[in-house]
Amino acid sequence: MGLKSNLHNLKEKYKGTKMAPAFNAIHTFLYLPNETTHNGTHIKAADDLKRTMNTVIMALVPCLIFGIFNAGYQHYSAIDAAAGVTREVSLFGNFLTWDNFVIGAWTVIPLVLVSYGVGLLIEFIFAVIKGHEVEEGYLVTGMLVPLIVPIDTPLWMLAIAVIFGVVIGKEVFGGTGMNILNPALTIRAFLFFAYPTWMSGDKVWVHQAVEKAGTPDAISGETILGSLAQNNTVGYDWMDMFFGFIPGSVGETSTLLILLGGLFLIFAKIGSWRIMVSSVLGAIIMGLIFNGVVAQEWISSSSKFYALMNTDFWMHLLLGGFAFGTVYMATDPVTASQTNKGKWIYGFLIGFISIMIRVFNPAYPEGVMLAILLMNVFAPTIDHYVVQGNVKRRMKRLKVKTA
């Protein structure tokens, strides 16, 4: 008797019991649901929550694979730099090598396993206790979490953060589709505020380079944003930033792959192009303001030089996690604005506030996380006023017609 028959028998055996949601979830994850709606449906479509989540995961896989190779690349590049070898003549200058893959897989895969293992365990526990079905929402969150953390994040620390994010950021609101904050960003925010030394600095972004090189002072794995925030020079050009050959969180470095993933989500009608475009517009406008004459006069007269304020406006789109947050986080259909006009406002403010936080908070130059979480809170308010505005305009038209 096959696995499908055994699972079906277990599903029927535990039907109506406390463990029914757990067996139903396993059966649904492996196979298509064998149930249909019992009442009339308003919309008939081939997609469902499971297909939607799987589509987003497919858009994330290239970032994951690139992050694996980049983790190894940055590891060996840092060791070479400590030995006085320049990036141009580094022995490990070839990106797609077996050595890079082994180091990257050894560090990234455990992050993925812990993220999924702990998160799904919490989901199953709550499903059994509360007696509801296990939704597929965490399939995407479980992939996002390891892509937005430093490469050497301790696994126990990640497990604690995942428990906090799933329970506080999601389950207390009622589960998938009811949360007001993006669960993955809630996990990232918990890590940053609970363990700040592991989420910033110049030693957390390159895997064990200090131990291998034996000369901690010679290792500089700081992100470009961190260097600019401290008014330091960076040894990377815009091509490195665009393709992703730079230190950073596991999946956030390659703007090219993130852009392709965004186009795929737009083509699949899952990601909102309005939010993506408006976020970019908001970031560009804020960058132009800082590049303006008034800002430049402020820089010249200030005792502290704001390097990020003097950064070309278009460079902000390539730095840090802005691109990743715009494509995969800001477009979360649960926590984002639902109205078309609201999406323009929501996305614009995310981009605008992200660059503002970068410039004015050198201790935390990566502002996209806080900007998205802030706008998650205000998304319902934005939609409320958009709807009310539409109602008022319709009432005015109605009065004109009846007059």
N, C-alpha and C positions, 0 to 999 in steps of 0.2 A: 504494500500500500504506500502511495507516494506521500511526500511532505504536505502537499495541498490537502489531501484527504485527511491526514492526521490533524492538521490545524483546523479543518472544518469540523471534525468530530469534537475536538477540544472546545471549539467555539460553541457548538451546540450543547456540550456537556455543562459548560459554565454559564450558559445563557440565563440571565436573570439573577446571577450572583454578583458578589462584590468584584470578582476578578474578570467579569465579562468585558469591561472596557479594555483591559490589557490584551486579552486574546483577540478581540476585534481589531485593535490597533495593529498587532502583528500581522493578522490576516490581510488587512487593508493595505499595509505597507508592502507586502510581498505580491499581492494580487489585486486586481480590480474589484471593487465592491460588487457583490452579487445582489444588491438591493436597488429598487427603483422607487421613485416617488409614488405615494399613494393618492395624492390629490392632483388637481390640474396645475400645470406649470405655466408661468407667464413667459419665460425665456427658455428657449431650447438651444444649447450650445455643447460643443464637444469637450470644452475645458471644465475642470473642477479645481478645487483647492490643491489637490495632490499634483495635478499637471502644472498648475501655476507655480507652485513651490519648486518643482523639478526644473522648470524653465529658468528660474532665477539661479538655481544651483549650477545649471549648465553655463550661464553667463559668468559665474564666479570661478569655475574650474580653471580657465586660463590664468587668472590672477594667482590661484593657488599653485599651479605648476611653476609659473614664473617665480613666485616667492620662494619656492623650494630651491631653485637654482641660484637665485640671488642671495639667499642665506649662505650658501657655500661660497659663492663668489666674494661676498663681503668679508667672510671669515678669512679666506686665504689672502685677499687683498690687504687686510689690516695687518696680517703677519708679515707680508712682504714690505709694507710701509714701515713697520717697526725695524725691519732689517735694512732699511735705506733703499729699497727697491721702488722705483716710481711706478705709477699705474700703467704708464706706456710700455714699460719693459717687464711688467710683472709676469712671472712664470705661469700664473693662472689667469692670464688675460683672456683666454678663451672661455666664454661664458658657459656654453653647453658642454660641460665635461662631466665625466662620471664622478670625479672627486667632489665637484660642487653639488651634484645630485645626492650623493651619499650623506654628506654633512647636512644638507638642507632637509632631506627626508627624515634623518635621525632626530632633527629638532622640531620640524613642523608637524609631522604626522602625529606624534604624541599630543600636541595641542589640539588637533582635530578630534582625536579619540576621546580625550578628557571632556572637551566641549560637548560632543554628542552624547557620550556615556552619562555624564552627570546631568545634563539638561533633560535628556529623555527619561532618565530615572525619576527626576522630580515630576515631569509631566505624567508619568504612569502612576506615581503615588497619588497625585492630586486627582487623577481620573478615577482611581479605585475608591478613594475616600469620598469624593463628591458625587460619584456615580454618573459621570458624563463621559462621552467618547473622547479619545485622544485625537486632537487635531494635528494637522501636518505643519502648522505654523513654525514649529521649532526646527524643521528641516533646514530652513534658510538661516535662522539665527545661529544654529550650530555651526554653519559654515562661515558666517560672517565673523564670529568671535575670534577664531584663531588668525584671521586675516587682518585684524585691527589692533593686535597686541605686539609688543617687542618679541624678538625671536627667543630670548632666554627667559621668558616669564615662567617662574616656578609653577609646576603643575598643580601643587596643592593650593597655591594662590588663585590660579585660574578656576579651580573647582569651587572654592569659596565664593568667588565673584559670580560664577554661573548660578549657583544656588540662590544668591541674593537677587540677581537679575531676573530669574524665572519666577521666583516667589513674589518679590516686591514689585517688580516691573510688569508682571503679567498676570499671575494667578490670582492675586488679591483683587484684580479688577474683573475677574471672571473668565480668564483664559484668552485663547486666540480670538482676535477680532474685537476684544473689549478693552485692551490696554490703551493708555493715553501716551505712553512713552515707548520709544523704540527699545525692545529688550536688549539687543546687542549693544547699543550705546549706553544703556543703563549699566550693563556689565562693565563696559570700558570706563564709565565715570566712577563706578565703585572702585575699580583698580587704581585709577589715578588719585583719588582722594584718600583711599585707605592705605595704599602702598606707593606714595609718590616717587620714592627713590628708585623704584623698579620700572617706572613709566617715563622717566626723563633722564637727561644727562648724556654723557658721551660714551658710556660703557655698556648700555643695555641693548643696543641695536645690532651689535656684531657678536656672533656666537663664540664664546670662550676665547676670544682673540687674546685677551690679557693673559690667561693661563698658558696658552700655547706659546706666545711670544716671550713671556717672562719679564716684560718691561712695560708695566702699566702706563707710565708717563708717555710712552711712545705710541700708544694706541689712541686714535681719535676716530671713534665711530659715531660721532654726533651727527644728527640729521642737519640738513641744510637750514631748516627753519631755526634750529637751536643755535647754529653758528651765527646766522644773521642777527638773531635776537641779542647775541652777546657782542655784536659788532665785529665779528671775526670774518676773515675771508674764507671763501669756499673754493675747493679745487675741482668743481664740477661745472660743466657748461649746460646749456639748455637741452642739448641732445641727450645727455646722461639723464636729465630729469624727465624728459619726455618718454624715453624708452625704459627707464626705471633702474639703471645701474647705479643706484645710490642707497645709502643706509636708510632704514625706516621700518615701519610696521610690515609684517609679512606680505600682505597683499596690496598695499597702498602705493607702491613706488612707481609702477608702470602706468603712466597716463595713457599711453597708446592702447594697451589692453583694456583699460577701464573704459576708454572711449568706444572701442569696439563692442564691449559688453553693453554699454548704454544704447548703442544703435540696435543691438540685437533685442534688448528689452522693449525698445520703442517699436521695432518691427513686429514683435510678438504681442504688442498692445498691452503690456504689463507695466512698464515704466512710463511715467508721465513726462512727455517731452516739454510740457509747459513748465514743470518744476525745474527740470534740468537747465533749460534755456534761461529762465528767469534767475536762477541761482548764479549762473555765469554772468549775466548782465549786472546783477547786484554786486558781485565781486569786482567786475571791471570798473563800475562806477565808483566804488569805494577806493579802488586802487588809483583811479584817475584823480580823485580828490586829494589823495595823499601825494600824488606826483605833481599837483598843481603849484602855482606860484606861491600861494599863501603858506602851504605846507613846507615848501622849500625854504621860505624865509624863516619859518619857525625852526627848521632843522639847523640853519646857519646861526641862529641866535641862541639856540638851546645849548646848555652845558652838556647834555647827553645826546649823542647822535643816534637817531632812530634809523638803523640800517634797513629794517623792513618797510619803513615809510618811504625810503628812497628807492626801494626795489621797483623795477618796471611793473606796471599794472598787470601786464599779461603773464609775467612770471609767477604771480600768485596762483594762477590756474594750474601750474605744474608742481607747486611745492606742497609738501605735507600730504594730508589726507583729504584735501578739498575735493579733488576729482572723485575719489572713492565715495566720500560722504554724499556728494551731490547725486551720483548715479544710483548707489545701492541703499543709502540710508534715508536721504530726504524724500525719496519716492515711495517709501513704505506706504501702501494704500490704507493701512489701518490708522496710522498716526499723522498722516499728512492731511491737508485740506482736501475736501471732496468736490467743491464747486470749481468750475473752470477759472473764473476770475479769482477765486480764493487761492488757487494753485499759483497764479502769477504773483500775487502778493506774498504768499508763503515762501516761495522759492527765492524771490528777490530779497526778502529780509534775511534769509539764511546766508546768501552770498554776501550781502552788505555787512551783516554783523560778524561773520567769520573773519573778514579782513580787518575789521575794527579791533576785534579781540587780539588778533595776531600782532598788530602794531602797538597797541597800548598795554599789553600784558606780556612783557619779555619773559616772565617766569613760566608762562604757558602760551607759546606762540601758535600752537595748533588750536584754533578757535572753532573749527567746524563742528566738533562734537557738541560743545556747549551751545552753539548757535542752533543746531538741529533740535536738541532737547528743549531749548527755550521755545522754539516755534512749534514743537509738538504740543506744548501746553496751550499755546495761543491759537492753534489751528481751528478748534471748534468756535472760538470767538470770531475769527476771520470769516468762517462760513456763515455764522449767525448774521453778521452785518451785511454780507453779500446777499443772503436770502432776503433779509429785511429791506435792503435797497431795491431788490427786484419786485417785492410786494408793493412798495410805495409807488414805484413807477407804473405798475399795472393798475393800481388804484387810481392814479392820476389819469391814465388813459381811459379808464372806465368812466370817470366823472366827465371827461370831455365828450365821450360818446353819448352819455345820457343827458347831457346839458341841452 
